Amino acid sequence: MTESRLPPPGTVVRRTTARVLPVRPDGKVLLLHGWDPLKPQTPYWFTIGGGVEAGETVEQAGIRELREEVGIVWPAEQLGAPVATNTIEFEWGGCPIIQHQTFFAVCVDAVEVSFANQEQLELETISAHGWWHADELEATGQAAHATIPDLLRRAVEAIRYREAS
């Protein structure tokens, strides 16, 4: 891994991100499995998404991240309203991160997940994808953040509400 792609250790990173939770009809949600580049011995499951770039809306960032991280192409007009927002603080790559997150849920059937469009650092720190029910993920204790199982529940509820409407 090339350290120069990370900010200098200790740099406080403040970022706004868009996160997308693809939900299958069986209520399982697609997550990524990876690790902090400085702590590869402690992998975890996390949501698809990333930073909002200059000139980009949070919706545009969500669509872009969905395509880049897992190869799912989704029409922007079908993204729907956010299902949750939060701000979390954590450390990654030796840097404290304060991250404001907006979560979207999308209903998918059979999708082929591809890591072909990931950036090099993602390829080096993401090993797999998996489909999870919130309770199963919670039982493993391997969610990247304590809020993720509840976010999965909210995504599933949002999709079921949209389909019933």
Buried (B, 14 or more C-beta within 10 A) or exposed (E): EEEEEBBEEEEEBEEBBBBBBBBBEEBBBBBBBBBBBBEEEEBBBBBBBBEBEEEBEBBBBBBBBBBBBBBBEBEEEEBBEBBBEBEBEEBBBBBBBEBBBBBBBBBBEEBEBEBEEBEEBBEBBBEEBBBBBBEEBBEEEBBBBEBBBBBBBBBBBBBBEBEEE
